[in-house]
Structures are given as structure tokens and as C-alpha cells.
């Protein structure tokens, strides 16, 4: 019995085809995972950056008001003397004699920084994407240095501490942002 001569057939065998598909699927899965991780990291970075930027904005608004005015020691909030620090509300007296108030309040499950010029109508300083978890004011000195002893060299100052977090979707595991600054009044009554 004679057999017909075999010619090498060009093409892939089934095993070679399965191996090529497996390598392609593995590479595609790895690329998709890397893209997904990079996208999530970018969203988290943007949420942190936005939260810090918005917190700095509200802090800067408070700092400008402190620099332009002075601590209102005579306010009903303090009663002439700062009994204990920290304070939850900051009351300032502007150059024109009017009052400016700052506080933290809770609204819709998030903390917000609010500002008021009369203590009745409040305006939000922080956007909905930021929650202010802690806002404290440390006032120094405890009494108005310009009333007790105008020749004193102690300048009224406020230390503001703030803890914020992002309320954006998909960023619930972010660590909070801690911000602190000390601002002195530019008012000199000597």
C-alpha cells in the first residue's frame, strides 16, 4: 500500500490559535485594569484637589474679614471675654462698625461654612461637593487689648482649624483634609 506524499499545510493548528487568543485576552484584560485604575485615581485626585481648593477659599474669605476688621469682644456670643477656646462662632467687627459672623452648620448630612452680616441671614461659603467636618476658632487674647490697655503690644489674632472631606460620588474612602491658619487683625488702636 502506497501512501500519498504529504505536503506541509500552511496555517495555524487549533492549539496555536487557542494560545494566541489566550495571550490577547490576557493583554486586553491587563490594559483594561490599568485604564480603570488610572481613571479611578484621577477622579480621587480631582476630588481631593477640589475639596482643598474650596476649603482654602472659605478660609481665605474668613482671613480677609479678620485682617480688615477686629474680633468683636463685646458680641453677645462672647460677653466681653473669651471664656474658653475653641469657639464655634467667630464674630468680627468691620471698619464701619457692622458685624460679620462665621460658623459651621449641618445641612443635608454635610457640614458647611456660613457667613452672615447680621447673625440672622446666612450664606454658604462651601459648595455641595465639600463637607466641613470640624470648624473651630481659637481667639487670643481673651479680652480686648485695646479697651483694657491700649498701650499693650498684643495684637488680636484668630487661629482657624478646619477639617474637610469630599462628598463626591465614589470617593467615600478619602482621608480628611486638615487646614489651619492664624490671622492677626490689621487694626491698631494705640
BAZAKOL-553694 format. One line per field, with one value per residue: residue number from 0; residue in one letter; x negated, y, z negated of N, C-alpha, C, O in turn. Coordinates in nm, 4 decimals, m for minus. Each point is the difference from the previous one (the first is absolute). Layout:
pos	c(NUM ...)
code	c(A ...)
n.xx	c(X ...)
n.yy	c(Y ...)
n.zz	c(Z ...)
ca.xx	c(X ...)
ca.yy	c(Y ...)
ca.zz	c(Z ...)
c.xx	c(X ...)
c.yy	c(Y ...)
c.zz	c(Z ...)
o.xx	c(X ...)
o.yy	c(Y ...)
o.zz	c(Z ...)
END
This chain:
pos	c(0 1 2 3 4 5 6 7 8 9 10 11 12 13 14 15 16 17 18 19 20 21 22 23 24 25 26 27 28 29 30 31 32 33 34 35 36 37 38 39 40 41 42 43 44 45 46 47 48 49 50 51 52 53 54 55 56 57 58 59 60 61 62 63 64 65 66 67 68 69 70 71 72 73 74 75 76 77 78 79 80 81 82 83 84 85 86 87 88 89 90 91 92 93 94 95 96 97 98 99 100 101 102 103 104 105 106 107 108 109 110 111 112 113 114 115 116 117 118 119 120 121 122 123 124 125 126 127 128 129 130 131 132 133 134 135 136 137 138 139 140 141 142 143 144 145 146 147 148 149 150 151 152 153 154 155 156 157 158 159 160 161 162 163 164 165 166 167 168 169 170 171 172 173 174 175 176 177 178 179 180 181 182 183 184 185 186 187 188 189)
code	c(X X X X X X X X X X X X X X X X X X X X X X X X X X X X X X X X X X X X X X X X X X X X X X X X X X X X X X X X X X X X X X X X X X X X X X X X X X X X X X X X X X X X X X X X X X X X X X X X X X X X X X X X X X X X X X X X X X X X X X X X X X X X X X X X X X X X X X X X X X X X X X X X X X X X X X X X X X X X X X X X X X X X X X X X X X X X X X X X X X X X X X X X X X X X X X)
n.xx	c(m0.0799 0.1180 m0.1916 0.2000 m0.1015 m0.1343 0.1976 m0.2056 0.1078 0.0546 m0.1341 0.1992 m0.1574 0.0961 m0.1468 m0.0686 0.1415 m0.0033 m0.1636 0.0265 0.1314 m0.0930 m0.1304 0.0987 0.0729 m0.1582 m0.0667 0.1303 m0.0280 m0.1754 0.0180 0.1116 m0.1149 m0.1354 0.0908 0.0519 m0.1689 m0.0667 0.1256 m0.0310 m0.1719 0.0440 0.1140 m0.1179 m0.1231 0.1164 0.0450 m0.1668 m0.0486 0.1373 m0.0330 m0.1682 0.0356 0.1198 m0.1198 m0.1218 0.1263 0.0773 m0.1487 m0.0011 0.1625 m0.0204 m0.1214 0.1072 0.1419 m0.0976 m0.0588 0.1710 0.0309 0.2029 m0.1647 0.1652 m0.1745 0.0211 m0.1270 0.1955 m0.0880 m0.0494 0.1440 m0.0770 0.1138 m0.2187 0.2174 0.0991 m0.1959 0.0684 m0.0574 0.2051 m0.0197 0.0242 m0.0737 0.0877 m0.1904 0.1955 m0.1009 0.1225 m0.1405 m0.0358 0.2025 m0.1803 0.1697 m0.1054 0.0707 0.0023 0.0357 0.1743 m0.1131 0.2093 0.0223 0.0642 m0.2196 0.1072 m0.1129 0.0252 0.1185 m0.0894 0.1769 0.1133 m0.1243 0.0418 m0.0775 0.0863 m0.2151 0.1071 m0.1206 0.1413 m0.1677 0.1507 m0.1298 0.0957 m0.1437 0.1494 m0.1914 m0.1756 0.1251 m0.2225 0.1160 m0.1961 0.1377 m0.0857 m0.0062 m0.0710 m0.1865 0.1917 m0.1272 0.1636 0.1005 m0.0469 m0.0662 0.1034 m0.0486 0.2010 m0.1525 0.1584 m0.1101 0.1674 0.0455 m0.0250 0.0562 m0.0816 0.1713 m0.1398 0.2094 m0.1607 0.2080 m0.1144 0.1085 m0.2105 0.1127 0.0735 0.1098 0.1371 m0.1045 0.1291 m0.2153 0.0381 0.1426 m0.2214 0.1700 m0.2020 0.1434 m0.1958 0.1898 m0.1552 0.0725 0.1317 0.1556 m0.0220 0.0130 m0.1195)
n.yy	c(m0.1144 0.0517 0.0775 0.0781 0.0533 m0.0248 0.0959 0.0892 m0.0741 0.1204 0.1069 0.0879 m0.0311 m0.1969 m0.1641 m0.0546 m0.1296 m0.2186 m0.1135 m0.0543 m0.1778 m0.2025 m0.0636 m0.0890 m0.2120 m0.1556 m0.0470 m0.1411 m0.2173 m0.1031 m0.0597 m0.1911 m0.1909 m0.0589 m0.0985 m0.2177 m0.1460 m0.0496 m0.1529 m0.2179 m0.1049 m0.0650 m0.1922 m0.1912 m0.0716 m0.1017 m0.2179 m0.1454 m0.0634 m0.1511 m0.2171 m0.1069 m0.0822 m0.1891 m0.1878 m0.0758 m0.1148 m0.2079 m0.1576 m0.0588 m0.1450 m0.2181 m0.1334 m0.0619 m0.1738 m0.2025 m0.0874 m0.0880 m0.2109 m0.0257 m0.0663 m0.1345 0.1251 0.1841 m0.1096 0.0227 0.0415 0.2188 0.1441 0.0291 m0.1902 0.0095 m0.0581 m0.0246 m0.1015 0.0236 0.1346 0.0214 0.1485 0.0378 0.0945 0.0487 0.1018 0.0453 0.0088 m0.1461 m0.1635 m0.0180 m0.0958 m0.0979 m0.0918 m0.0939 m0.1175 m0.1271 m0.0480 m0.0589 m0.1005 m0.0547 0.0324 0.2126 m0.0477 0.1460 0.0708 0.0603 0.0949 0.1117 0.0801 m0.1958 m0.1456 0.1352 0.1870 m0.2047 0.0640 m0.1121 m0.1010 m0.1271 m0.0623 m0.0026 0.1182 0.1807 m0.1540 0.1491 m0.1163 0.1027 0.0797 0.0199 0.0792 0.0395 0.0274 0.1507 0.0325 m0.0546 0.1212 0.1137 m0.0881 m0.0274 m0.1945 m0.2175 m0.0833 0.1987 0.0217 m0.0861 m0.1322 0.0136 m0.1387 0.1489 m0.1753 m0.0357 m0.1311 0.0030 m0.0806 m0.0959 m0.0654 m0.0393 0.0262 m0.1671 0.1616 0.0465 0.0294 m0.1554 0.1568 m0.1746 m0.0804 0.1606 0.0210 m0.0183 0.1673 m0.0343 0.1088 0.0783 0.1203 0.0976 0.0581 0.1185 0.0557 0.0618 m0.1155 0.2094 m0.1203 0.1173)
n.zz	c(0.0000 0.1759 m0.0830 m0.0506 0.1902 m0.1763 0.0219 0.0162 m0.1826 0.1812 m0.1525 m0.0528 m0.1559 m0.0104 0.0231 0.2062 0.1127 m0.0449 0.1021 0.2136 0.0401 m0.0213 0.1703 0.1800 m0.0115 0.0304 0.2079 0.1167 m0.0439 0.0941 0.2150 0.0372 m0.0259 0.1675 0.1796 m0.0144 0.0226 0.2073 0.1047 m0.0492 0.0970 0.2093 0.0244 m0.0194 0.1728 0.1617 m0.0285 0.0387 0.2090 0.0934 m0.0505 0.1028 0.2034 0.0202 m0.0278 0.1719 0.1470 m0.0384 0.0569 0.2151 0.0538 m0.0557 0.1337 0.1861 m0.0199 0.0129 0.1979 0.1152 m0.0697 m0.0958 m0.1371 0.0703 m0.0685 0.1257 0.1457 0.1099 0.2009 0.0162 0.0915 0.2071 m0.0338 0.0496 0.0120 0.1983 m0.0359 0.2085 0.1712 m0.0927 m0.1684 0.2197 m0.1915 0.2015 m0.0624 0.1001 0.2001 0.1184 m0.0650 0.2191 m0.0084 m0.0923 0.1155 m0.1760 0.1791 m0.1859 0.2156 m0.1289 0.1673 m0.0559 m0.2210 0.0245 m0.0180 m0.1329 0.1798 m0.2157 0.1666 m0.1744 0.1121 0.0030 0.1147 0.1759 0.0964 0.0431 m0.0165 0.1629 m0.1628 m0.1182 0.1363 0.1661 0.1379 m0.0950 m0.0787 m0.0748 0.0236 0.0926 m0.1687 0.0230 m0.1770 0.1014 m0.1769 0.1427 m0.2183 m0.2078 m0.0210 m0.0206 0.1612 0.1479 m0.0511 0.0334 0.1963 m0.0151 m0.2172 m0.0513 m0.0954 m0.1549 0.1378 0.0217 m0.1312 0.2202 m0.1737 0.2085 m0.1205 0.1477 m0.0485 0.1532 0.0802 0.0963 0.1109 0.0635 0.1916 m0.1438 m0.1173 0.0324 0.1786 0.0855 0.0537 m0.2203 0.0492 m0.0222 m0.1012 0.0607 m0.1234 0.0440 m0.1083 0.1097 m0.2055 0.1699 m0.1104 0.0785 m0.1892 0.1474)
ca.xx	c(0.0799 m0.0759 0.0668 m0.0250 m0.0926 0.0659 m0.0582 0.0227 0.1082 m0.0258 0.1108 m0.0166 0.0725 0.0984 m0.0721 m0.0657 0.1057 0.0466 m0.1060 m0.0003 0.1188 m0.0222 m0.0958 0.0693 0.0990 m0.0749 m0.0524 0.1137 0.0476 m0.0981 0.0123 0.1262 m0.0178 m0.0866 0.0796 0.0999 m0.0706 m0.0459 0.1189 0.0435 m0.1007 0.0183 0.1206 m0.0315 m0.0902 0.0798 0.0873 m0.0840 m0.0430 0.1163 0.0345 m0.1009 0.0164 0.1204 m0.0272 m0.0899 0.0796 0.0762 m0.0988 m0.0497 0.1061 m0.0052 m0.1261 0.0126 0.0868 m0.0752 m0.1021 0.0639 0.0744 m0.0561 0.0872 0.1043 0.0035 0.1242 0.1123 0.0715 m0.0590 m0.1162 0.0278 m0.1093 m0.1199 m0.0007 m0.0080 m0.0754 m0.0215 0.0347 0.1332 0.0691 0.0445 m0.0920 0.0699 m0.0961 0.0517 m0.0643 m0.0413 0.1198 0.0720 0.0946 m0.0532 m0.0068 0.0007 m0.0354 0.0290 0.0221 0.1307 0.0241 0.1110 0.0088 m0.1000 m0.1377 m0.0305 m0.0259 m0.0436 0.0958 m0.0363 0.1166 m0.0314 0.0918 0.0246 0.1313 m0.0032 m0.1312 m0.0365 m0.0973 m0.1287 m0.0536 0.0904 0.0539 m0.0962 m0.0905 0.0597 m0.0884 0.0264 m0.0341 m0.0411 m0.0207 m0.0699 m0.0742 m0.0168 m0.1013 0.0100 0.1346 0.0734 m0.0373 m0.1194 0.0087 0.0851 m0.0636 m0.1272 m0.0302 m0.1438 m0.0507 m0.0563 0.0613 0.0906 0.1012 m0.0206 0.0917 m0.0492 0.1133 m0.0283 0.1083 m0.0161 0.0961 m0.0041 0.0736 0.1259 0.0202 0.0325 m0.1123 m0.1209 0.0353 m0.1111 m0.1048 m0.0352 0.0364 m0.1039 m0.0138 m0.0502 m0.0081 m0.0716 0.0154 0.0112 0.0061 0.0710 m0.0872 0.0476 m0.0891 0.0605 m0.1009)
ca.yy	c(0.1144 0.1240 0.1185 0.1218 0.0904 0.1099 0.1332 0.0840 0.0961 0.1240 0.0393 m0.0259 m0.1140 0.0404 0.0320 0.1290 0.1001 0.0171 0.0697 0.1390 0.0648 0.0137 0.1095 0.1238 0.0290 0.0395 0.1351 0.0908 0.0107 0.0801 0.1386 0.0517 0.0201 0.1171 0.1171 0.0199 0.0476 0.1364 0.0848 0.0154 0.0833 0.1372 0.0517 0.0237 0.1155 0.1196 0.0261 0.0540 0.1337 0.0889 0.0196 0.0887 0.1330 0.0611 0.0287 0.1165 0.1181 0.0445 0.0449 0.1309 0.0983 0.0303 0.0698 0.1383 0.0731 0.0197 0.1016 0.1306 0.0412 m0.0440 m0.0895 0.0745 m0.0522 0.0428 m0.0755 m0.0865 m0.1338 m0.0092 0.0667 0.0867 m0.0790 m0.1353 m0.0860 m0.1222 m0.0309 0.0686 0.0554 m0.0533 0.1143 0.1134 0.1264 0.1066 0.1350 0.0601 0.1399 0.0841 m0.0263 m0.1110 m0.1307 m0.1111 m0.1247 m0.1237 m0.1194 m0.1263 m0.0589 m0.1236 0.0086 m0.1149 m0.1014 0.0469 0.1238 0.1132 0.1251 0.1050 0.1378 0.0866 0.1383 0.0448 m0.1090 m0.0587 m0.0565 m0.0636 m0.0400 m0.1095 0.0268 m0.1244 m0.0615 m0.1299 m0.1097 0.0007 m0.0035 0.0512 m0.0851 0.0762 0.1395 0.0572 0.1282 0.0252 0.1446 0.0430 m0.0298 m0.0293 0.1265 0.0984 0.0698 0.1432 0.0602 m0.0151 0.0720 0.0314 0.0014 m0.1377 m0.0396 m0.1247 0.0204 m0.1060 m0.0962 m0.1138 m0.1221 m0.0737 m0.1393 m0.0526 m0.1345 m0.0145 m0.1227 0.0105 m0.0736 m0.0482 m0.1414 m0.0894 0.0406 m0.0093 m0.0506 0.1010 0.0524 0.1415 0.1014 0.0852 0.1325 0.0907 0.1253 0.1046 0.1297 0.1139 0.1180 0.1118 0.1182 0.0434 0.1086 0.0371)
ca.zz	c(0.0000 0.0130 m0.0549 0.0770 m0.0699 m0.0747 0.0150 m0.1182 0.0192 m0.0718 m0.0865 m0.1424 m0.0556 m0.0998 m0.1232 0.0205 0.0011 m0.1374 m0.0743 0.0461 m0.0566 m0.1443 m0.0204 0.0354 m0.1042 m0.1199 0.0223 0.0016 m0.1379 m0.0740 0.0454 m0.0536 m0.1440 m0.0175 0.0355 m0.1049 m0.1186 0.0266 0.0021 m0.1386 m0.0671 0.0472 m0.0641 m0.1410 m0.0043 0.0294 m0.1149 m0.1075 0.0414 m0.0071 m0.1410 m0.0584 0.0592 m0.0554 m0.1413 m0.0026 0.0340 m0.1171 m0.0981 0.0444 m0.0250 m0.1431 m0.0283 0.0477 m0.0927 m0.1245 0.0249 0.0217 m0.1185 m0.1276 m0.0759 m0.0712 m0.1367 m0.0643 0.0560 m0.0945 0.0126 m0.0887 m0.1261 m0.0417 m0.0288 0.0560 m0.1180 0.0302 0.1413 0.1241 0.0210 0.1176 0.0799 0.0022 0.0232 0.0282 0.0172 0.1174 m0.0159 m0.0034 m0.1239 0.0132 m0.0399 0.0952 m0.0763 0.0690 m0.0790 0.0706 m0.0263 0.0742 0.0933 0.0915 m0.0329 0.0167 m0.0692 0.0887 m0.0611 0.0323 m0.0324 m0.0151 m0.0342 m0.1042 m0.0939 0.0274 0.1352 0.0179 0.1365 0.0015 0.0637 0.0565 0.0978 m0.0406 0.0138 m0.1151 m0.1326 m0.1048 m0.1154 m0.1206 0.0171 m0.1337 m0.0053 m0.1234 m0.0050 m0.0953 m0.1430 m0.0499 m0.0109 0.1020 m0.0480 0.0262 m0.1020 m0.1309 m0.0023 0.1396 0.0266 0.0034 0.1295 0.0447 0.1125 0.0079 0.1077 0.0042 0.0631 0.0567 0.0349 0.0820 0.0542 0.1090 0.0791 0.1252 0.0013 0.1361 0.0155 0.0253 m0.0719 m0.1414 m0.0798 m0.0080 m0.1304 m0.0097 0.0172 m0.1177 0.0354 m0.1140 0.0231 m0.1009 0.0661 m0.0917 0.0481 0.0372 m0.0699 m0.1080 m0.0762 m0.1007)
c.xx	c(m0.0866 0.0821 m0.0373 m0.0949 0.0772 m0.0754 0.0287 0.1073 m0.0319 0.1236 m0.0297 0.0750 0.0956 m0.0677 m0.0672 0.1024 0.0516 m0.1026 m0.0029 0.1192 m0.0179 m0.0954 0.0669 0.0999 m0.0693 m0.0532 0.1128 0.0560 m0.0940 0.0105 0.1281 m0.0117 m0.0856 0.0774 0.1017 m0.0645 m0.0461 0.1173 0.0505 m0.0970 0.0153 0.1232 m0.0252 m0.0893 0.0759 0.0902 m0.0786 m0.0419 0.1149 0.0379 m0.0987 0.0152 0.1206 m0.0177 m0.0910 0.0758 0.0754 m0.0931 m0.0521 0.1050 m0.0008 m0.1247 0.0063 0.0855 m0.0710 m0.1024 0.0610 0.0696 m0.0718 0.0995 0.0998 0.0160 0.1312 0.1224 0.0655 m0.0540 m0.1134 0.0223 m0.1139 m0.1306 0.0140 m0.0216 m0.0855 m0.0135 0.0124 0.1440 0.0594 0.0445 m0.1053 0.0802 m0.1054 0.0722 m0.0761 m0.0409 0.1192 0.0837 0.1017 m0.0689 m0.0004 m0.0162 m0.0427 0.0317 0.0040 0.1395 0.0150 0.1234 m0.0081 m0.1136 m0.1444 m0.0178 m0.0324 m0.0509 0.0968 m0.0516 0.1282 m0.0468 0.0937 0.0281 0.1323 0.0006 m0.1416 m0.0198 m0.1073 m0.1276 m0.0588 0.1014 0.0496 m0.0999 m0.0966 0.0814 m0.1035 0.0352 m0.0260 m0.0391 m0.0062 m0.0816 m0.0649 m0.0352 m0.1014 m0.0241 0.1458 0.0847 m0.0521 m0.1205 0.0067 0.0875 m0.0708 m0.1270 m0.0403 m0.1482 m0.0590 m0.0475 0.0607 0.1057 0.1041 m0.0253 0.0977 m0.0716 0.1223 m0.0469 0.1229 m0.0367 0.1087 m0.0139 0.0856 0.1271 0.0314 0.0270 m0.1260 m0.1277 0.0234 m0.1172 m0.1136 m0.0263 0.0381 m0.1215 0.0011 m0.0638 0.0000 m0.0764 0.0259 m0.0058 0.0116 0.0764 m0.1006 0.0415 m0.0934 0.0629 m0.0972 m0.0293)
c.yy	c(0.1240 0.1150 0.1199 0.0902 0.1163 0.1289 0.0791 0.1027 0.1265 0.0356 m0.0374 m0.1253 0.0548 0.0419 0.1366 0.1135 0.0275 0.0756 0.1477 0.0765 0.0227 0.1151 0.1344 0.0404 0.0456 0.1427 0.1031 0.0213 0.0861 0.1473 0.0638 0.0284 0.1230 0.1278 0.0316 0.0561 0.1451 0.0978 0.0265 0.0898 0.1463 0.0630 0.0333 0.1229 0.1291 0.0344 0.0604 0.1427 0.1002 0.0299 0.0951 0.1426 0.0724 0.0343 0.1220 0.1286 0.0510 0.0498 0.1390 0.1096 0.0397 0.0808 0.1458 0.0834 0.0266 0.1112 0.1404 0.0528 m0.0393 m0.0927 0.0861 m0.0599 0.0336 m0.0759 m0.0859 m0.1424 m0.0193 0.0668 0.0850 m0.0721 m0.1364 m0.0953 m0.1231 m0.0138 m0.1497 0.0500 m0.0624 0.1103 0.1096 0.1251 0.1089 0.1330 0.0619 0.1437 0.0946 m0.0224 m0.1116 m0.1314 m0.0972 m0.1266 m0.1150 m0.1165 m0.1223 m0.0466 m0.1239 0.0179 m0.1183 m0.0998 0.0413 0.1301 0.1093 0.1185 0.1077 0.1354 0.0821 0.1404 0.0551 m0.1080 m0.0698 m0.0715 m0.0505 m0.0405 m0.1077 0.0430 m0.1242 m0.0620 m0.1369 m0.1160 m0.0104 m0.0043 0.0490 m0.0760 0.0737 0.1413 0.0622 0.1278 0.0148 0.1488 0.0369 0.1487 m0.0167 0.1258 0.0965 0.0804 0.1509 0.0716 m0.0020 0.0835 0.0320 0.0003 m0.1403 m0.0348 m0.1289 0.0295 m0.1121 m0.0907 m0.1165 m0.1154 m0.0795 m0.1409 m0.0561 m0.1400 m0.0179 m0.1366 0.0210 m0.0827 m0.0538 m0.1498 m0.0806 0.0369 m0.0063 m0.0441 0.1006 0.0403 0.1475 0.0903 0.0913 0.1322 0.0859 0.1246 0.0942 0.1345 0.1081 0.1142 0.1090 0.1291 0.0305 0.1210 0.0353 0.1465)
c.zz	c(0.0000 m0.0562 0.0839 m0.0783 m0.0644 0.0249 m0.1282 0.0327 m0.0806 m0.0815 m0.1440 m0.0380 m0.1046 m0.1306 0.0122 m0.0028 m0.1413 m0.0847 0.0395 m0.0575 m0.1496 m0.0306 0.0287 m0.1085 m0.1284 0.0136 m0.0021 m0.1407 m0.0833 0.0387 m0.0541 m0.1494 m0.0280 0.0305 m0.1090 m0.1263 0.0183 m0.0010 m0.1422 m0.0768 0.0396 m0.0646 m0.1468 m0.0144 0.0253 m0.1178 m0.1160 0.0322 m0.0094 m0.1450 m0.0672 0.0524 m0.0589 m0.1478 m0.0125 0.0333 m0.1223 m0.1098 0.0362 m0.0192 m0.1475 m0.0343 0.0451 m0.0944 m0.1328 0.0183 0.0101 m0.1250 m0.1273 m0.0681 m0.0773 m0.1395 m0.0699 0.0506 m0.1079 0.0035 m0.1011 m0.1352 m0.0532 m0.0255 0.0655 m0.1169 0.0255 0.1505 0.0171 0.0005 0.1263 0.0960 m0.0106 0.0345 0.0142 0.0118 0.1169 m0.0308 m0.0098 m0.1259 0.0085 m0.0370 0.1166 m0.0826 0.0907 m0.0925 0.0905 m0.0367 0.0868 0.0875 0.0951 m0.0237 0.0212 m0.0764 0.0996 m0.0823 0.0463 m0.0476 m0.0084 m0.0348 m0.1062 m0.1045 0.0218 0.1349 0.0268 0.1450 m0.0083 0.0715 0.0657 0.0956 m0.0485 0.0075 m0.1174 m0.1284 m0.1002 m0.1272 m0.1312 0.0419 m0.1385 0.0111 m0.1372 m0.0013 m0.1079 0.0200 m0.0428 m0.0160 0.1057 m0.0483 0.0205 m0.1026 m0.1349 m0.0108 0.1429 0.0335 0.0087 0.1406 0.0531 0.1056 0.0014 0.1207 m0.0161 0.0685 0.0439 0.0319 0.0710 0.0478 0.1049 0.0653 0.1243 m0.0088 0.1391 0.0038 0.0281 m0.0715 m0.1511 m0.0876 m0.0140 m0.1441 m0.0058 0.0187 m0.1217 0.0417 m0.1260 0.0406 m0.1165 0.0707 m0.1068 0.0653 0.0337 m0.0693 m0.1171 m0.0677 m0.1123 0.0095)
o.xx	c(m0.0880 0.1217 m0.1091 0.0108 0.0928 m0.1230 0.1079 m0.0082 m0.0382 0.1121 m0.1049 0.1030 m0.0088 0.0438 0.0057 m0.0269 0.0224 0.0367 m0.0140 m0.0144 0.0371 0.0237 m0.0202 0.0056 0.0474 0.0105 m0.0164 0.0359 0.0454 m0.0044 m0.0015 0.0498 0.0303 m0.0121 0.0164 0.0542 0.0134 m0.0127 0.0348 0.0430 m0.0148 m0.0042 0.0453 0.0227 m0.0248 0.0151 0.0474 0.0063 m0.0189 0.0308 0.0401 m0.0110 m0.0082 0.0496 0.0213 m0.0292 m0.0062 0.0332 m0.0203 m0.0350 0.0092 0.0073 m0.0487 m0.0325 0.0175 m0.0134 m0.0566 0.0132 m0.1229 0.1172 m0.0383 0.0882 0.0431 0.1104 m0.0655 0.0203 m0.0220 m0.0600 m0.0093 m0.1068 0.1082 m0.1108 m0.0815 0.0869 m0.0284 0.0835 m0.0720 0.0270 m0.0533 0.0665 m0.0829 0.1182 m0.1231 0.0313 m0.0102 0.1004 0.0586 m0.1224 0.0842 m0.0863 0.0324 m0.0205 0.0006 0.0389 m0.0757 0.1018 m0.1026 m0.0558 m0.0892 0.0956 m0.0635 0.0332 0.0267 m0.0757 0.0929 m0.1020 m0.0152 0.0710 0.0343 0.0369 m0.0968 0.0931 m0.0932 0.0051 m0.0907 0.1202 m0.0517 0.0220 m0.0844 0.0999 m0.1119 0.1038 0.0733 m0.0745 0.1025 m0.0863 0.0667 m0.0786 0.0002 m0.0067 0.0916 0.1228 m0.1107 0.0121 m0.0759 m0.0123 m0.0062 m0.0191 m0.0655 m0.0367 m0.1189 0.0531 m0.0517 0.0934 m0.0373 m0.0314 0.0496 m0.0550 0.0868 m0.0998 0.1138 m0.1131 0.1189 m0.1030 0.0873 m0.0004 0.1121 m0.0424 m0.0849 m0.1045 m0.0555 0.0033 m0.1080 0.0914 m0.0027 m0.1145 0.1045 m0.1051 0.0947 m0.0979 0.1030 m0.0908 0.0779 m0.0037 m0.1023 m0.0574 m0.0268 0.0189 0.0182 m0.0821)
o.yy	c(0.0216 0.0081 0.0093 0.0103 0.0564 0.0045 m0.0107 0.0745 m0.0068 m0.0348 m0.0558 m0.0346 0.1173 0.0960 0.0805 0.1069 0.1158 0.0839 0.0857 0.1148 0.1059 0.0766 0.0962 0.1168 0.0924 0.0793 0.1084 0.1123 0.0836 0.0874 0.1166 0.1019 0.0772 0.0983 0.1162 0.0919 0.0814 0.1117 0.1131 0.0859 0.0892 0.1171 0.1032 0.0832 0.1004 0.1174 0.0932 0.0874 0.1117 0.1142 0.0885 0.0959 0.1182 0.1027 0.0848 0.1057 0.1190 0.0948 0.0835 0.1133 0.1182 0.0957 0.0882 0.1153 0.1063 0.0864 0.0970 0.1212 m0.0037 m0.0057 0.0979 m0.0826 m0.0743 0.0222 m0.0447 m0.0766 m0.1111 m0.0420 0.0206 0.0611 m0.0586 m0.0109 m0.0376 0.0424 m0.0730 m0.0431 m0.0348 m0.0258 0.0258 0.0058 0.0204 0.0052 0.0033 0.0530 0.1070 0.0683 m0.0368 m0.0068 0.0072 m0.0075 m0.0019 0.0084 0.0109 0.0040 m0.0214 0.0540 m0.0214 m0.0551 m0.0848 0.0743 m0.0248 0.0135 0.0146 0.0093 m0.0195 0.0181 0.1138 0.0263 m0.0922 m0.1171 0.0754 m0.0462 0.0097 0.0645 0.0106 0.0045 m0.0534 m0.1034 m0.0895 0.0706 m0.0510 0.0243 m0.0194 0.0188 0.0155 0.0139 m0.0128 0.0467 m0.0562 0.0446 0.0188 m0.0073 m0.0155 0.0748 0.0738 0.1212 0.1014 0.0727 m0.0814 m0.0102 m0.0157 0.0486 m0.0580 0.0768 m0.1169 0.0470 m0.0287 0.0156 m0.0329 m0.0185 0.0228 m0.0249 0.0113 m0.0663 0.0866 m0.1096 m0.0436 m0.0737 0.0412 m0.0595 0.0799 0.0211 m0.0363 0.0060 0.0683 m0.0425 0.0526 0.0019 m0.0026 m0.0070 m0.0088 0.0266 m0.0129 0.0190 0.0142 0.1061 m0.0865 0.1046 m0.0417 0.0516)
o.zz	c(m0.0833 0.0171 0.0563 m0.1221 0.0580 m0.0008 m0.0583 0.0976 m0.1168 0.0371 m0.0319 0.0579 m0.0363 m0.0633 m0.0929 m0.0548 m0.0354 m0.0822 m0.0872 m0.0420 m0.0505 m0.0934 m0.0741 m0.0382 m0.0661 m0.0935 m0.0562 m0.0355 m0.0781 m0.0866 m0.0395 m0.0478 m0.0910 m0.0731 m0.0372 m0.0615 m0.0914 m0.0501 m0.0338 m0.0769 m0.0835 m0.0378 m0.0496 m0.0878 m0.0668 m0.0340 m0.0650 m0.0864 m0.0480 m0.0343 m0.0755 m0.0764 m0.0332 m0.0462 m0.0867 m0.0559 m0.0312 m0.0712 m0.0881 m0.0334 m0.0331 m0.0772 m0.0707 m0.0285 m0.0595 m0.0866 m0.0504 m0.0171 m0.0061 0.0374 m0.0641 m0.0235 m0.0882 m0.0497 m0.0942 m0.0941 m0.0482 m0.0989 m0.1210 0.0057 0.0027 m0.0525 m0.0843 0.0762 m0.0950 m0.0796 0.0935 0.1173 m0.1079 0.1034 m0.0887 0.0340 m0.0006 m0.1066 m0.0600 m0.0201 m0.1018 m0.0106 0.0895 m0.0874 0.1188 m0.1211 0.1226 m0.1167 0.0946 m0.0434 0.0645 0.0950 m0.0031 m0.0220 0.1025 m0.1177 0.1193 m0.0966 0.0782 m0.0666 m0.0443 m0.0971 m0.0740 0.0083 m0.0095 0.0659 m0.0799 0.1047 0.0826 m0.0260 m0.0981 m0.0631 m0.0028 m0.0142 m0.0047 m0.0617 m0.0970 0.0961 m0.0664 0.0867 m0.1026 0.0824 m0.1096 0.1146 0.0801 0.0036 0.0514 m0.0970 m0.0628 m0.0173 m0.0695 m0.0975 0.0651 0.1170 0.0278 0.0999 0.0955 m0.0229 m0.0097 0.1093 m0.1089 0.1090 m0.0808 0.0697 m0.0411 0.0418 m0.0298 m0.0118 0.0038 m0.0560 0.0260 m0.0890 0.0790 0.0266 m0.0754 m0.1212 m0.0467 m0.0822 0.1024 m0.0156 m0.0383 0.0641 m0.0785 0.0743 m0.0669 0.0787 m0.0943 0.1216 m0.0669 0.0250 m0.0835 0.0620 m0.1144 m0.0759)
END
